[in-house]
């Protein structure tokens, strides 16, 4: 699936960063969005795919992550 490929590509790109707080849902895809802009008119089209996984729960979000 294309979205899964993009997600893995993103993780590979982030391999140079500290992603120790990353939460990965094995059978779910992340939200994906991009905007196409028409040259000359600047008219925009937004392409968006909702995430397929369950939303993060409050108890999954360790406050410590935000203060590293």
C-alpha positions in Angstrom: 0.0 0.0 0.0 1.3 3.4 -0.9 0.6 5.1 2.4 2.4 2.3 4.3 5.4 2.9 2.0 5.4 6.6 2.8 5.1 5.9 6.5 8.2 3.6 6.4 10.0 6.2 4.4 9.2 8.8 7.0 10.5 6.5 9.8 13.7 5.9 7.8 14.2 9.7 7.4 13.7 10.1 11.1 16.3 7.6 12.0 18.8 10.4 12.5 16.5 11.9 15.2 15.6 10.7 18.7 12.3 8.8 18.1 12.4 6.9 21.4 9.0 8.3 22.3 7.4 7.3 19.0 4.2 5.2 19.4 3.7 2.8 16.4 0.5 1.0 15.8 1.4 -2.2 13.8 -1.8 -2.5 11.7 -2.5 1.2 11.2 -1.6 4.0 8.9 -0.8 7.6 9.8 -2.7 10.5 8.5 -1.3 11.8 5.2 -1.9 15.2 3.6 -0.4 17.3 0.9 -1.4 20.4 -1.1 -1.2 20.8 -4.8 -1.0 24.4 -6.0 -1.9 25.5 -9.5 0.8 27.7 -11.0 -0.5 31.1 -12.0 -3.8 31.0 -10.1 -2.4 29.7 -6.8 -5.6 27.6 -6.5 -5.0 24.9 -4.0 -6.3 21.3 -3.8 -5.8 19.4 -0.5 -5.4 15.6 -0.7 -6.0 14.0 2.7 -6.3 10.5 4.0 -7.5 9.9 7.5 -5.5 7.7 9.9 -6.7 4.1 10.0 -5.6 3.5 13.6 -7.1 4.4 16.9 -6.4 7.9 18.3 -3.8 8.2 21.0 -5.1 7.9 24.5 -4.1 10.4 27.2 -2.3 7.8 29.2 -0.1 7.0 26.1 1.1 10.6 25.9 3.9 10.8 28.5 4.3 14.5 29.5 8.1 13.7 29.7 8.3 13.5 25.9 7.5 17.2 25.5 10.2 18.3 27.9 13.2 16.4 26.5 
